[in-house]
Every structure is written in C-alpha cells, then in structure tokens.
C-alpha cells in the first residue's frame, strides 16, 4: 500500500494561492509609458470665472493619433508658490485629438500666474503657460488646438475646438480668412503671390478696440507681417468699421502698426475746412455726398479718412463702380456697387444715392455698402457688407431698400462662395438674390446678438438651394441649425488652383464655370386681369351740385414686373352697347399693383352687361367678365386679387386696393 507524504495545512494553502497570485499579477495592465513633451499640451484655461464660467479650469489636448493615459500626472500653478498641485485620477484616458478638463476653484490667480503640466514625479515640466492678467469669463488658448498660444484672450470653448488654422499663408495659395470678431465683419483675402486685402474691421461696440487687437494679431499670424496691400471699408457702422479714436481701422493704422498701400472707401462725404483752423467739426464741416441715417461713427470717420494728413487720408481712394483690380496672379476684384448707385427708393422715383440726411425717412446706412466680386480661376466669391434685399420701413425711422437686386443683376450668374450680407439678417439675402447667385458655400459672420441674426428664413432659403452654411458662432441660439456648421471661431477658404477649394477642416468643393440663370419670364398686357367692377355709381354731392359718380373698372397686375397697358381698350358687350374706350398711353401698373379706369356713367348697364379688356388691336380679348343686375355702389370683384370672381356683388368696394 502506497503511503502519501503528509502535507502541512499552511503549505497546502500556499500551493493553492501561488497560482492565483501569479494569474493576478500577469493579468494586471503594465504601467502606462510616460508620454513625451508635446504629446499632450495645455490647450486652454480660465483663471477668472464670473458669470458665464462657473469655475476655473484647465483643458489638456492630445496632439497624437493614439489614446494616452493621464493618470498620475499633475496640474500645477506657478513653481514654488500658490496652491498644491492637482493630480489627475488614475485611469484617466484622453483619446487621440481629444480633450481632458480639470475644474477647481481658488487655484489660479487673476494676475501673474502660471499653469504647468507635470509628470508623475512632480518635477519634470511637460508644458507650461505664464500669463500676466486674466479677464473675467475669458480664456487663454492655443489656436489651433495644440498650436501657438493666441496673442489675445479667447472666448472659452471648454472641451471643444479653439478654432484657428494650423499654418499661415503659403505662396501659391489663394485664401480667405473669415475672422471671428463676434457680432462684426472682418475677412482677409490673400492671393497666390501674397497680395493682401482686409475687408472690414468690425468692433462689437463703439467703445471697444478688442476687434482691432484681434485682427492685428491674426494678420501677423497669417502673413508674418502687418503690411497690407488694400483695406476695404464697406460702410459706416461700428461692427464693420470701428470707432475713430478707439478701434477698428483707426486702431489698426494708429495703434497696432498695420499699414496699407490703399484704403478703398465709399463716397460718404468730405471734410471741408470752412474756417481754416485745421480741425474737423463733424457737425458743421462735412459735405455729405451719399448718406441716409447719420451716426457719430460716420461723422468721425469722414473727418478722419478725408483728412490727407492722417494715415487713412493719405491712402484713401474711392473706386469708380465697375473697376476691376487685377493682382497679376490670376485673382481679380471687381467693384459691383457702391453708395446705392442706380437704386431707387420704394416710390420708384427717388434715388437712394445722394444726401438724405435731412429726410423724414432716410435710407439705412446699410444701403450704401460696397459689394465686390473676387475671382480666382473658376472660383468666385462675393462680399457685400450689410447690403439689404427688401423695401421696408424700420421702427427706428429709416427705410430699407432693395440693393441686392442691383448687385445680383450685376453678377448675373451662380457663384461658389457668398459672404452672407448683414450677418444673415431677415432684411438681406432675399429670395431673388439667392435665385441668381445660388452659392455652393455661404459664410455667416455673427456673434451673440439681440437682432435675431441669422434669421431662420435666411438659413432656410440657403439650405433649400443646397448651399453649405458655415457660421462663425452660435449667434442666436433659438434657430434651427440643422445642416449648419458652427465653427466657434475663424473660418478659412483655401484654393491651390482656382478649380477646387477647401473649407479647411471641413469639406472640399469643385468650382465651375458661371452658369447664368434662365432669363426671367417676360410679362405683358395680356397678363393683367380685370379685378373689380362698379357699374352702378351712386350720387356724388348734394342739392344742385349733386351728380352721378363715375363707373370704374379696376385692373390688377399679378406678376413680378411692371406692365405698360397704354393703348389697350375697355369695352362692354361685344357688338352692342357703348363704344370701346382706350386706356391712355404710358399707363403702367407696378408689380402686384392696381390701375383704376373711370368713365362717366352710361357705358356699363346696371341690369347686367359684359366688361371686356381688349388688346391694342381692339379685337383680341385679354380678359372679360359678365355680371348681373347690380345695386347702386355695389361692386363685382375677384377674391383673392386675380382669383375667382365672387358670385355676388359687395356693398364695400375697394377701389384701387386689395380685395383680400
């Protein structure tokens, strides 16, 4: 019989636990390898929260294409002082191209502090950023993510992209930088040979110069210098121009070292030194050329920009409309419209151009915006400031006028890229304008605002034609932004050949030869309709002066074009009744308007008759209506205008007005 050796209990337990311990040790993940400086960077931080920011925070960014374990690393402030370092919890992973945010309170100073990223030994500094001051609810950030630190404070974008571009302009590239200046406009065009055009330099308010500081820093970043070939002023509003003595173009030229060879201005007016004291009086010494509403922004700008002793005045030019600038490298820029040239006010007679500063209802300053068409190969880009696209009256005592109709006609075909007028306002980017230019790409520059920019109708209109919309910021948060790309920062268009172009970081596009829209339909007298008839007029006046009123026939133009009906005829029943009567030459019915033809009582029978509208040949019938017995001062009418005839007459005629 085999006798087994005796095994002590403790030995047996050890034999049982050893394989289990070995299994645990071999299955446990090895410690993560230390990452190298630059793999993870401090990307953004807020040191002075107040209202929109609820806490201090530091954002890290993974610049690599692999997931990195941050567990055990430290975030600290200035070395040898301040608060205790904050350790990142074990197991914290940051994905490729992703963000990690640590929040805290009372850790970072509002002034003169530093943010540092330390290795697990708390000694090795992997990244750091010193700052002198931190404004409330602003951040210091890199643009683009992981790139260089931005020269001015940023709008916080916790755990989101900081915007910006990876590279400055390179020779051979055609680029348009749509700068994020919040509720303002500013964009920099750079041609393949390095010619540079800054269009607009907006500020968020009259007493702000932050826009100029931002624009100057961006010009330096893009070009590597601050020497521009052209500056372009669209019109005289702060969010496009800035305020003299504080911001905008004045600040670029006078404070930030930006230079330009030419400043292209609109022809608003001219300072005339009437008392020869060498000082412009903005109230008394400006001769206004083209102006509607007046503001101090406009007055002080004209004083400054038309004084040849100033940096702006020395380089200011006003281009003739239709001028094309050729930059010699395949890029051209054509002035389509300036100062509302050829645009009439709603009455169809009064020009928008000229001095309307004393009018009871002056045109909006927006109507005087300059519009340009920039071409590079097949790529066409249009920018037009705050140009409007409708006739309307503002509750603030000025009028809007349809400038876009003229700009659209001068373009005459589809384009690739549109910088949307007036921040996407409901007064601009009209259906008629969109139907002509049909942009493949639409860029909207706006910020947090109370104006409702962009309007939902504008977004819908552009999306309906298949235009891809890129917007600098969220702007009005009540809008439906489905299908809209919100950049939360600058937007860059780049083309290497004029045949294709990129909205950098988003999509690529192919440019195409211009395609003219089909010609608009041609309308004539045959399209006009008899709209209302009054065959039995009542008595007008009293006593011996009492007379029978006139019979009348109202005509309605249902089209979108004015129609001349001069020389056509009005007649009653064919082959009987009175003689046809001719409508006077030069009688024009505006689009959607009315014309009332009147005659002394006697042509139309009260007991029933025909009314016929005849061509100039007196025989061709354009329209006709047969009516029955009619009571005094009752009219027969269509409802709605141009629609079906009512089966009964009505006691409240709407002579020369809508039947609706």
matplotlib code that plots the C-alpha trace (Angstrom):
import matplotlib.pyplot as plt

x = [0.0, 1.4, 1.8, 1.5, 3.6, 1.9, 1.4, 1.1, -2.0, -0.1, 1.9, -1.2, -2.7, 0.5, 0.4, -3.3, -2.7, 0.5, -1.1, -3.9, -1.5, 0.6, -2.6, -3.5, 0.0, 0.2, -3.3, -2.8, -2.0, 1.6, 2.1, 1.5, 4.6, 5.4, 4.4, 6.8, 6.6, 4.3, 2.2, -0.3, -0.4, -2.1, -4.6, -6.9, -7.6, -9.9, -8.5, -11.2, -14.7, -17.6, -20.9, -20.7, -17.9, -18.8, -15.3, -11.6, -10.5, -7.6, -8.0, -5.4, -5.2, -3.9, -1.9, -1.2, -3.1, -3.2, -5.0, -2.9, -3.2, -3.0, -3.4, -0.9, 0.2, -0.2, -1.6, 0.1, 0.3, 3.5, 6.5, 7.3, 4.1, 0.4, -1.8, -0.9, -0.6, -3.7, -3.3, -5.1, -7.0, -5.6, -7.1, -7.9, -7.6, -7.5, -8.3, -6.4, -7.2, -9.4, -9.6, -9.4, -10.7, -9.9, -12.0, -11.3, -11.7, -9.3, -6.3, -5.3, -4.6, -6.3, -2.9, 0.7, 0.4, 1.4, -0.3, 2.0, 1.6, 3.9, 5.0, 4.2, 7.4, 6.1, 9.4, 9.5, 7.6, 5.9, 4.2, 3.6, 2.0, 2.6, 0.1, 0.0, -3.7, -6.9, -10.2, -13.5, -15.1, -12.3, -9.7, -6.1, -6.0, -3.9, -5.1, -5.4, -5.7, -2.1, -0.7, 0.7, -0.8, -3.1, -1.9, -5.2, -7.8, -10.3, -14.0, -13.9, -14.6, -14.2, -13.6, -14.2, -12.0, -10.4, -10.6, -7.8, -5.6, -2.6, -0.5, 0.0, -0.5, 1.9, 3.0, 0.7, -2.4, -5.5, -7.0, -9.9, -9.7, -13.1, -12.0, -14.2, -14.8, -18.1, -21.1, -19.0, -17.4, -13.7, -12.0, -8.6, -8.1, -4.6, -3.7, -1.2, 1.5, 0.8, -1.3, -3.5, -6.9, -8.5, -12.3, -13.9, -12.6, -15.6, -16.0, -18.7, -19.4, -18.4, -16.1, -14.3, -10.9, -10.7, -11.6, -8.7, -6.3, -7.6, -7.4, -3.9, -2.7, -4.4, -2.9, 0.6, -0.1, -1.3, 1.2, 4.1, 3.9, 1.3, 1.7, -1.5, -2.0, -5.6, -8.1, -11.7, -14.5, -17.9, -20.0, -20.0, -21.3, -19.2, -19.5, -17.7, -15.6, -14.9, -15.0, -12.3, -10.1, -10.9, -11.0, -11.4, -9.5, -8.3, -6.8, -5.2, -3.4, -2.7, -2.1, -1.2, 1.3, -0.8, 0.0, -1.8, -1.0, -4.6, -7.8, -10.9, -13.7, -17.2, -18.1, -20.0, -18.8, -15.8, -14.4, -14.2, -12.2, -14.5, -12.8, -9.3, -8.4, -7.2, -9.7, -12.7, -16.0, -18.1, -21.4, -20.7, -17.8, -18.8, -20.3, -22.3, -22.4, -24.2, -25.9, -29.1, -29.1, -26.3, -24.2, -21.2, -19.4, -19.9, -19.1, -15.8, -14.8, -15.3, -13.4, -10.5, -10.5, -10.8, -8.1, -5.0, -2.7, -3.9, -2.7, -6.1, -6.5, -3.1, -4.1, -7.8, -9.3, -12.9, -13.1, -15.4, -18.1, -17.2, -13.5, -11.6, -8.4, -6.0, -3.5, -1.4, -1.6, -5.0, -7.0, -9.2, -11.6, -14.4, -16.5, -20.1, -21.9, -21.1, -23.3, -26.5, -25.8, -28.9, -31.1, -34.4, -36.4, -39.8, -41.6, -39.6, -38.6, -36.3, -32.7, -31.1, -27.8, -27.3, -27.6, -30.8, -29.6, -32.5, -35.2, -38.1, -37.5, -33.8, -32.4, -30.4, -26.6, -26.6, -27.9, -24.6, -22.4, -19.8, -20.1, -17.2, -16.8, -13.5, -12.4, -9.6, -9.9, -13.4, -13.8, -16.0, -16.6, -18.9, -18.8, -21.2, -21.2, -24.8, -26.5, -30.2, -32.7, -36.1, -38.2, -39.3, -39.6, -37.8, -39.4, -36.4, -37.3, -35.4, -36.0, -34.5, -34.1, -33.5, -29.8, -29.3, -31.5, -28.9, -25.9, -27.5, -28.2, -24.6, -23.3, -25.8, -24.9, -24.2, -21.1, -19.2, -19.0, -21.1, -20.3, -23.9, -25.0, -25.8, -24.9, -27.8, -30.4, -34.0, -33.7, -31.0, -30.2, -33.5, -35.0, -34.4, -30.8, -30.3, -32.0, -29.4, -26.1, -27.0, -23.8, -22.4, -21.0, -22.4, -20.4, -22.2, -20.2, -22.0, -21.9, -24.2, -26.8, -30.3, -31.1, -32.2, -29.1, -29.1, -32.8, -34.3, -35.8, -32.3, -30.9, -33.9, -33.5, -29.9, -30.3, -33.2, -30.9, -28.3, -25.8, -23.5, -23.6, -20.6, -21.2, -18.6, -20.5, -23.8, -25.2, -29.0, -29.4, -33.2, -32.5, -32.7, -29.1, -29.7, -27.3, -25.3, -21.6, -20.9, -17.1, -16.9, -14.1, -12.4, -13.3, -10.7, -11.3, -8.2, -7.7, -4.4, -5.6, -8.8, -10.5, -11.1, -11.2, -11.5, -13.3, -10.3, -11.1, -14.5, -15.3, -13.7, -15.5, -15.1, -15.5, -17.4, -17.8, -20.5, -24.0, -26.4, -29.9, -32.7, -34.0, -36.9, -40.3, -41.5, -44.9, -47.2, -50.7, -52.2, -51.2, -53.2, -56.6, -59.9, -60.1, -63.2, -66.1, -68.5, -71.2, -73.9, -72.3, -74.4, -74.9, -72.0, -72.6, -75.9, -78.6, -77.9, -74.3, -75.5, -74.1, -73.9, -70.4, -68.2, -68.3, -65.0, -63.0, -60.0, -57.1, -54.6, -51.1, -50.4, -46.8, -43.4, -42.8, -44.3, -46.6, -47.5, -51.1, -51.2, -53.2, -55.4, -59.2, -62.1, -65.4, -68.8, -70.7, -69.5, -71.4, -73.6, -73.6, -71.2, -68.0, -64.8, -62.6, -58.8, -56.5, -54.1, -50.5, -47.9, -50.3, -48.0, -49.2, -46.5, -45.8, -48.7, -50.3, -53.6, -54.9, -58.5, -60.0, -63.0, -65.7, -68.9, -72.0, -73.6, -71.2, -72.0, -75.6, -76.9, -79.1, -76.3, -73.5, -70.1, -66.8, -64.0, -60.3, -59.0, -55.6, -54.3, -55.9, -59.3, -60.3, -58.2, -59.8, -57.3, -60.0, -63.7, -66.4, -70.2, -72.2, -75.9, -78.2, -76.3, -77.4, -76.1, -72.5, -72.1, -69.0, -68.2, -64.8, -62.2, -61.1, -58.2, -56.8, -56.7, -58.5, -62.1, -65.0, -67.3, -70.9, -72.4, -71.7, -70.4, -71.5, -68.0, -65.9, -62.1, -61.3, -57.6, -56.8, -56.6, -59.8, -58.4]
y = [0.0, 3.4, 5.8, 9.6, 12.1, 14.3, 18.0, 20.6, 22.8, 26.1, 24.5, 23.4, 26.9, 28.4, 25.9, 26.9, 30.7, 30.9, 30.2, 32.6, 35.3, 34.6, 34.9, 38.2, 39.7, 38.6, 39.8, 43.3, 46.0, 47.3, 50.9, 53.3, 54.6, 58.2, 60.4, 62.9, 66.7, 68.0, 64.8, 66.4, 70.2, 72.7, 73.9, 76.4, 77.7, 80.0, 81.7, 84.3, 82.9, 85.2, 84.6, 82.5, 80.4, 78.7, 77.6, 77.8, 75.1, 73.8, 71.9, 69.4, 68.3, 65.1, 66.1, 62.5, 59.8, 57.4, 57.2, 58.4, 57.5, 60.8, 59.0, 60.2, 63.3, 66.7, 70.2, 72.9, 76.7, 78.8, 76.9, 77.3, 79.1, 79.1, 76.1, 72.5, 70.5, 68.7, 65.1, 63.6, 60.5, 57.1, 55.5, 58.9, 58.3, 61.1, 60.0, 61.0, 64.6, 64.8, 66.9, 66.5, 69.2, 69.6, 72.2, 73.8, 77.0, 79.5, 77.8, 80.2, 83.9, 86.5, 88.1, 87.0, 83.2, 80.1, 76.8, 73.8, 70.2, 67.9, 64.3, 61.8, 62.8, 66.3, 67.6, 67.3, 70.1, 68.8, 72.0, 75.5, 78.8, 82.1, 84.9, 88.5, 89.0, 87.2, 88.9, 87.7, 84.8, 84.8, 82.1, 81.9, 79.4, 77.9, 78.4, 75.9, 73.2, 72.3, 75.2, 78.5, 80.5, 83.2, 86.7, 87.9, 86.3, 83.9, 83.0, 79.9, 76.6, 74.0, 70.5, 71.9, 73.2, 76.6, 77.2, 78.8, 77.3, 75.1, 77.1, 80.7, 81.6, 79.8, 81.1, 79.8, 79.6, 81.7, 82.1, 83.9, 84.1, 84.9, 86.3, 85.7, 89.2, 88.2, 90.4, 92.0, 91.5, 91.2, 89.0, 88.8, 87.8, 86.6, 86.0, 83.3, 86.0, 87.3, 90.4, 91.0, 92.7, 93.3, 93.7, 95.5, 95.7, 95.4, 96.0, 94.7, 98.2, 101.8, 102.0, 98.7, 98.2, 94.5, 93.7, 95.7, 93.9, 90.5, 91.4, 92.8, 89.6, 87.5, 89.5, 89.0, 85.3, 84.8, 87.0, 87.1, 90.9, 93.6, 95.3, 95.1, 96.0, 97.1, 97.9, 98.0, 99.9, 98.6, 101.2, 103.3, 101.1, 100.2, 96.4, 96.9, 100.0, 100.6, 104.0, 106.6, 107.2, 103.8, 100.8, 99.3, 100.6, 103.7, 101.5, 99.2, 102.1, 104.3, 101.8, 98.3, 99.1, 97.8, 99.6, 99.5, 100.9, 101.8, 102.2, 101.8, 103.8, 104.6, 108.2, 109.2, 112.8, 115.1, 117.3, 121.0, 123.2, 126.1, 128.2, 127.1, 126.0, 122.6, 120.9, 119.0, 119.9, 116.8, 118.7, 121.7, 120.9, 117.8, 118.0, 114.8, 113.1, 109.8, 109.3, 108.4, 107.8, 109.7, 108.5, 109.7, 106.7, 108.1, 111.7, 111.0, 108.6, 111.1, 113.7, 111.2, 109.4, 112.5, 114.4, 113.8, 114.4, 111.1, 107.6, 106.8, 110.0, 109.7, 106.3, 106.8, 106.1, 105.9, 103.5, 104.1, 101.5, 98.6, 99.0, 95.6, 95.3, 92.7, 91.4, 89.8, 86.2, 85.1, 87.0, 89.9, 92.0, 94.0, 96.7, 95.8, 98.5, 101.5, 104.1, 102.5, 103.6, 103.2, 102.0, 103.7, 104.0, 102.3, 105.1, 104.0, 107.6, 108.9, 107.6, 106.1, 107.8, 111.4, 113.3, 112.2, 113.2, 115.7, 113.4, 112.4, 108.8, 108.5, 105.3, 103.0, 103.3, 99.6, 100.6, 102.3, 99.2, 98.4, 95.0, 93.1, 90.1, 88.3, 85.7, 83.2, 80.8, 79.4, 80.2, 83.3, 84.9, 87.8, 90.1, 93.0, 94.3, 94.9, 95.3, 94.9, 92.9, 94.4, 97.5, 98.1, 100.7, 100.4, 101.2, 103.4, 105.9, 104.8, 102.7, 99.6, 99.4, 96.5, 96.9, 93.2, 93.3, 95.5, 93.6, 90.3, 91.7, 92.9, 89.4, 87.7, 84.1, 81.4, 81.7, 79.5, 81.4, 84.1, 86.1, 86.5, 90.1, 91.7, 88.8, 86.8, 89.5, 89.0, 92.2, 90.7, 87.6, 87.9, 85.0, 86.9, 87.4, 83.8, 82.6, 84.4, 83.7, 80.2, 79.9, 76.5, 77.8, 80.5, 82.1, 83.9, 86.1, 86.9, 86.6, 86.7, 89.3, 90.6, 91.3, 87.7, 87.1, 84.9, 84.9, 81.4, 82.5, 83.2, 79.8, 78.0, 79.9, 79.0, 75.4, 75.0, 75.6, 73.2, 75.8, 74.6, 77.1, 77.9, 80.2, 81.7, 81.3, 80.0, 83.6, 83.4, 80.1, 79.9, 79.0, 75.5, 74.9, 71.5, 71.4, 74.4, 74.1, 76.2, 76.9, 78.6, 80.7, 81.7, 80.1, 79.5, 79.1, 77.8, 77.1, 75.9, 76.2, 78.1, 74.9, 73.3, 74.8, 73.7, 75.0, 74.0, 71.3, 70.6, 69.9, 70.1, 71.6, 71.9, 75.3, 75.5, 77.9, 80.5, 79.4, 82.2, 81.7, 81.3, 84.7, 85.9, 85.5, 88.3, 89.7, 92.0, 93.5, 90.0, 89.1, 91.9, 91.0, 92.8, 92.7, 94.7, 96.5, 99.2, 99.6, 101.5, 104.5, 106.5, 110.2, 112.4, 115.8, 117.3, 119.7, 121.5, 120.1, 116.5, 114.4, 110.7, 109.3, 107.5, 103.9, 102.2, 99.1, 98.1, 96.2, 94.1, 93.1, 89.7, 89.5, 90.5, 93.1, 96.5, 96.3, 99.1, 98.7, 102.0, 101.7, 98.8, 99.1, 98.8, 97.7, 96.3, 93.5, 92.6, 94.1, 96.4, 99.0, 101.9, 102.5, 101.0, 103.4, 103.4, 103.4, 106.3, 105.8, 105.4, 103.8, 101.4, 99.1, 98.2, 94.6, 93.5, 96.8, 98.3, 100.7, 102.1, 103.2, 105.5, 106.8, 108.8, 106.7, 105.2, 102.7, 99.8, 98.7, 98.4, 95.5, 93.3, 93.6, 92.4, 94.1, 93.2, 94.1, 94.2, 94.4, 97.4, 96.0, 96.5, 92.9, 90.4, 89.7, 89.6, 89.2, 89.5, 89.2, 89.0, 90.4, 90.5, 93.2, 95.5, 97.7, 101.2, 101.4, 97.6, 96.1, 92.8, 91.5, 88.7, 87.1, 86.9, 89.5, 87.9, 84.9, 83.6, 86.0, 86.3, 85.1, 88.2, 91.9, 93.6, 96.9, 97.9, 98.4, 98.5, 100.8, 100.8, 98.5, 94.8, 92.8, 90.3]
z = [0.0, -1.1, 1.7, 0.7, 2.5, 4.9, 3.8, 6.4, 6.1, 5.6, 2.8, 1.1, 1.3, -0.2, -3.1, -3.7, -3.5, -5.6, -9.0, -8.2, -7.3, -10.4, -12.5, -11.0, -11.4, -15.1, -15.9, -14.4, -17.0, -17.1, -16.0, -18.9, -20.5, -19.9, -22.9, -24.4, -24.1, -26.9, -27.0, -24.5, -24.2, -22.0, -24.6, -22.8, -19.3, -17.5, -14.4, -13.6, -13.8, -13.1, -14.8, -18.0, -16.5, -13.2, -12.2, -13.0, -15.4, -17.4, -20.7, -22.0, -25.6, -27.1, -30.2, -31.1, -33.0, -30.0, -26.7, -23.8, -20.1, -18.0, -14.7, -12.1, -13.9, -12.2, -13.0, -11.0, -10.9, -10.5, -9.2, -5.6, -4.7, -5.0, -4.3, -4.0, -7.3, -8.5, -9.5, -12.4, -11.3, -12.1, -15.3, -16.9, -20.7, -23.3, -26.9, -30.0, -30.8, -27.7, -24.6, -20.8, -18.5, -14.8, -12.9, -9.5, -7.5, -5.9, -7.6, -10.4, -9.8, -11.9, -12.4, -12.8, -12.5, -14.5, -15.5, -15.6, -16.6, -14.6, -15.0, -12.1, -10.4, -9.9, -11.2, -15.0, -16.7, -19.8, -20.7, -19.1, -19.8, -17.9, -18.1, -16.8, -16.4, -16.9, -17.8, -16.3, -18.3, -20.9, -21.6, -22.7, -25.6, -28.4, -32.0, -33.5, -30.8, -29.8, -31.8, -30.8, -27.9, -29.1, -28.6, -27.1, -24.8, -26.3, -25.9, -23.8, -25.6, -22.9, -24.3, -27.8, -30.6, -30.2, -33.9, -35.8, -38.5, -38.5, -40.9, -42.1, -45.7, -48.1, -51.5, -54.3, -52.1, -52.6, -49.1, -47.5, -43.7, -42.2, -38.8, -35.8, -34.4, -32.8, -34.0, -36.7, -40.0, -41.0, -43.6, -45.1, -48.7, -49.7, -53.3, -54.6, -54.9, -51.4, -52.2, -49.2, -48.9, -45.5, -45.9, -42.9, -39.3, -37.0, -33.3, -31.0, -29.6, -30.3, -27.2, -27.9, -29.6, -29.0, -32.6, -33.9, -31.5, -32.6, -36.3, -36.0, -34.3, -37.0, -39.8, -38.3, -37.8, -41.4, -43.3, -40.9, -41.1, -40.9, -44.3, -46.4, -50.0, -49.5, -46.8, -47.8, -45.9, -46.8, -44.9, -41.8, -39.0, -35.9, -36.5, -39.8, -39.3, -35.7, -34.0, -34.7, -31.7, -30.2, -32.5, -36.0, -38.9, -37.0, -34.3, -36.8, -38.5, -35.5, -32.7, -34.0, -36.6, -39.5, -42.8, -46.2, -49.6, -50.4, -48.4, -50.5, -49.1, -50.1, -51.1, -48.0, -47.8, -47.5, -44.7, -45.8, -43.5, -43.8, -41.0, -41.9, -38.4, -39.5, -37.1, -38.5, -36.9, -37.5, -37.1, -39.4, -41.8, -43.6, -47.1, -47.4, -50.8, -50.2, -46.8, -45.2, -41.4, -39.7, -36.7, -34.9, -36.3, -39.8, -38.9, -37.1, -39.8, -42.6, -40.6, -40.2, -43.5, -45.7, -43.9, -46.1, -43.0, -41.4, -42.1, -43.6, -45.5, -47.1, -48.8, -49.2, -52.7, -54.0, -56.9, -59.9, -60.0, -62.3, -61.7, -61.7, -59.8, -61.3, -58.8, -61.6, -60.3, -61.6, -58.9, -59.8, -57.6, -59.2, -57.5, -58.3, -56.4, -54.1, -52.5, -53.9, -57.4, -59.6, -56.7, -56.3, -53.1, -52.8, -54.7, -57.8, -58.4, -55.6, -55.8, -52.6, -53.5, -52.6, -49.4, -47.5, -44.0, -43.6, -45.0, -42.7, -43.6, -44.7, -46.2, -43.9, -43.8, -44.8, -48.3, -49.1, -48.6, -51.2, -52.9, -54.6, -56.8, -56.3, -58.9, -58.9, -61.9, -61.8, -58.1, -57.5, -54.1, -53.3, -50.2, -49.7, -46.1, -44.9, -48.3, -48.0, -50.1, -49.5, -49.3, -45.7, -43.0, -39.7, -36.5, -35.8, -38.5, -41.6, -44.7, -46.2, -49.9, -52.3, -53.1, -53.6, -56.7, -58.4, -57.1, -58.2, -61.7, -62.0, -61.1, -63.3, -62.6, -60.0, -57.7, -55.4, -52.1, -50.6, -47.5, -46.4, -46.2, -42.8, -40.6, -42.1, -41.2, -42.4, -44.4, -46.6, -48.7, -50.5, -52.5, -55.7, -54.9, -53.8, -57.0, -59.1, -57.2, -55.8, -53.7, -53.1, -49.8, -47.6, -44.7, -41.9, -39.6, -36.3, -32.6, -29.6, -30.5, -29.9, -33.5, -34.4, -36.6, -38.5, -39.5, -39.8, -43.1, -44.4, -43.2, -44.7, -48.0, -48.4, -47.3, -49.8, -52.7, -51.3, -50.1, -47.3, -44.5, -42.3, -39.3, -37.0, -33.8, -32.4, -32.5, -32.0, -30.0, -30.9, -34.5, -36.0, -37.1, -38.7, -41.7, -40.5, -39.5, -36.4, -36.4, -33.0, -34.4, -37.7, -41.0, -43.8, -47.5, -49.5, -53.1, -54.8, -58.4, -58.8, -59.8, -56.4, -52.9, -49.3, -46.4, -44.3, -41.7, -43.2, -46.9, -50.3, -53.3, -57.1, -58.7, -62.0, -64.9, -64.2, -65.1, -65.9, -64.5, -67.1, -68.2, -66.1, -67.7, -69.9, -69.0, -70.9, -71.1, -71.6, -68.1, -66.4, -65.1, -64.6, -60.8, -59.7, -61.5, -60.3, -63.0, -60.9, -59.2, -56.7, -56.4, -55.6, -53.9, -52.7, -53.9, -57.2, -57.2, -57.0, -59.9, -60.7, -59.9, -62.4, -63.4, -63.0, -63.8, -61.7, -63.3, -61.3, -62.3, -60.7, -62.0, -60.6, -63.3, -64.0, -67.1, -69.6, -70.7, -72.6, -75.8, -74.7, -74.7, -72.3, -73.8, -72.8, -74.5, -78.0, -80.9, -78.8, -76.1, -76.0, -77.9, -76.7, -74.7, -74.9, -71.9, -72.1, -73.4, -70.7, -68.2, -66.2, -63.4, -61.0, -60.0, -57.7, -58.2, -59.4, -62.1, -62.0, -65.3, -64.9, -67.2, -66.9, -66.2, -69.2, -70.7, -68.3, -67.8, -64.2, -65.2, -66.4, -69.0, -70.1, -69.3, -71.7, -71.7, -75.3, -76.9, -78.7, -81.9, -80.3, -81.1, -79.1, -75.7, -72.9, -70.1, -69.7, -67.1, -67.3, -64.4, -63.5, -62.1, -59.7, -56.9, -56.5, -55.3, -55.3, -57.0, -58.6, -57.6, -57.6, -54.4, -53.8, -56.2, -59.7, -58.4, -58.9, -59.3, -56.4, -57.3, -55.6, -55.6, -52.4, -50.8, -49.8, -53.0, -52.6, -55.5, -56.3, -53.3, -52.4, -52.4, -49.9]

ax = plt.figure().add_subplot(projection="3d")
ax.plot(x, y, z, "-o")
ax.set_aspect("equal")
plt.show()
